[in-house]
């Protein structure tokens, strides 16, 4: 009679996503981003100016079409699609790394290794942004009812001087935090990966999420740095984004190199 083999525990498998990168590495990425910014600075500044102009046109358009009630969700959504907008900055850092010449045209007309997959990833992130903006409108309606948006000059007192306002801030912050965490996890490394590697969008996003989840201390530090600097950029009437956005874009490339390739 044939005996059934004994059940044994699975063999230990090497952790492929854990990088053991110190938390301080996040500040190193920021420093590397600044270094790339200062190499051919005109290209990065011009790229930052383009981002600034598009942002200004978007804000003016929201007011012109009486959609100012989604202004704050739109700023949050900018951080969701930011990695796609920053692809030219990744390209500049990659070209510097490879010792190739850099100019603004090469940063705008980028030829990613993954071809159209990067467009697919951009569409997914844009849809996530629209979902977040719709969720923000629904939250407003749930707490304040179907009343017109009071305008930016009245919304702040409404939020901070009423119990309903504070409740909305707490719930909205929690919901927004979930959206932000998910968006950061799937986009932190996926766009640089699609730029430099031949793969598909879903694989890149899954890889990005795995790397973020398994290296939380350094990635949370990097996310906090990005959030703080973007807040500074917005607080300066978006003028600060001319420098902040390129530096963070270059830094994100170095974060990708460290976490994905160990470079």
Secondary structure in CASP SS format (residue, H / E / C, confidence):
PFRMAT SS
TARGET T0000
AUTHOR 0000-0000-0000
METHOD secondary structure of the structure
MODEL  1
X C 1.00
X C 1.00
X C 1.00
X C 1.00
X C 1.00
X C 1.00
X C 1.00
X C 1.00
X C 1.00
X C 1.00
X C 1.00
X C 1.00
X C 1.00
X C 1.00
X C 1.00
X C 1.00
X C 1.00
X C 1.00
X C 1.00
X C 1.00
X C 1.00
X C 1.00
X C 1.00
X C 1.00
X H 1.00
X H 1.00
X H 1.00
X H 1.00
X H 1.00
X H 1.00
X H 1.00
X H 1.00
X H 1.00
X H 1.00
X H 1.00
X H 1.00
X H 1.00
X H 1.00
X C 1.00
X C 1.00
X H 1.00
X H 1.00
X H 1.00
X H 1.00
X H 1.00
X H 1.00
X H 1.00
X H 1.00
X H 1.00
X H 1.00
X H 1.00
X H 1.00
X H 1.00
X H 1.00
X H 1.00
X H 1.00
X H 1.00
X H 1.00
X H 1.00
X H 1.00
X H 1.00
X H 1.00
X H 1.00
X H 1.00
X C 1.00
X C 1.00
X C 1.00
X H 1.00
X H 1.00
X H 1.00
X H 1.00
X H 1.00
X H 1.00
X H 1.00
X H 1.00
X H 1.00
X H 1.00
X H 1.00
X H 1.00
X H 1.00
X H 1.00
X H 1.00
X H 1.00
X H 1.00
X H 1.00
X C 1.00
X H 1.00
X H 1.00
X H 1.00
X H 1.00
X H 1.00
X H 1.00
X H 1.00
X H 1.00
X H 1.00
X H 1.00
X H 1.00
X C 1.00
X C 1.00
X C 1.00
X C 1.00
X C 1.00
X C 1.00
X H 1.00
X H 1.00
X H 1.00
X H 1.00
X H 1.00
X C 1.00
X C 1.00
X C 1.00
X C 1.00
X C 1.00
X C 1.00
X C 1.00
X C 1.00
X H 1.00
X H 1.00
X H 1.00
X H 1.00
X H 1.00
X H 1.00
X H 1.00
X H 1.00
X H 1.00
X H 1.00
X H 1.00
X H 1.00
X H 1.00
X H 1.00
X H 1.00
X H 1.00
X H 1.00
X H 1.00
X H 1.00
X H 1.00
X H 1.00
X H 1.00
X H 1.00
X H 1.00
X H 1.00
X H 1.00
X H 1.00
X H 1.00
X C 1.00
X C 1.00
X C 1.00
X C 1.00
X C 1.00
X C 1.00
X C 1.00
X H 1.00
X H 1.00
X H 1.00
X H 1.00
X H 1.00
X H 1.00
X H 1.00
X H 1.00
X H 1.00
X C 1.00
X C 1.00
X H 1.00
X H 1.00
X H 1.00
X H 1.00
X H 1.00
X H 1.00
X H 1.00
X H 1.00
X H 1.00
X H 1.00
X H 1.00
X H 1.00
X H 1.00
X H 1.00
X H 1.00
X H 1.00
X H 1.00
X H 1.00
X H 1.00
X H 1.00
X H 1.00
X H 1.00
X H 1.00
X H 1.00
X H 1.00
X C 1.00
X C 1.00
X H 1.00
X H 1.00
X H 1.00
X H 1.00
X H 1.00
X H 1.00
X H 1.00
X C 1.00
X C 1.00
X C 1.00
X C 1.00
X H 1.00
X H 1.00
X H 1.00
X H 1.00
X H 1.00
X H 1.00
X H 1.00
X H 1.00
X H 1.00
X H 1.00
X H 1.00
X H 1.00
X H 1.00
X C 1.00
X C 1.00
X H 1.00
X H 1.00
X H 1.00
X H 1.00
X H 1.00
X H 1.00
X H 1.00
X H 1.00
X H 1.00
X H 1.00
X H 1.00
X H 1.00
X H 1.00
X H 1.00
X H 1.00
X H 1.00
X H 1.00
X H 1.00
X H 1.00
X H 1.00
X C 1.00
X C 1.00
X C 1.00
X C 1.00
X C 1.00
X H 1.00
X H 1.00
X H 1.00
X H 1.00
X H 1.00
X H 1.00
X H 1.00
X H 1.00
X H 1.00
X H 1.00
X H 1.00
X H 1.00
X H 1.00
X H 1.00
X H 1.00
X H 1.00
X H 1.00
X H 1.00
X H 1.00
X H 1.00
X H 1.00
X C 1.00
X C 1.00
END
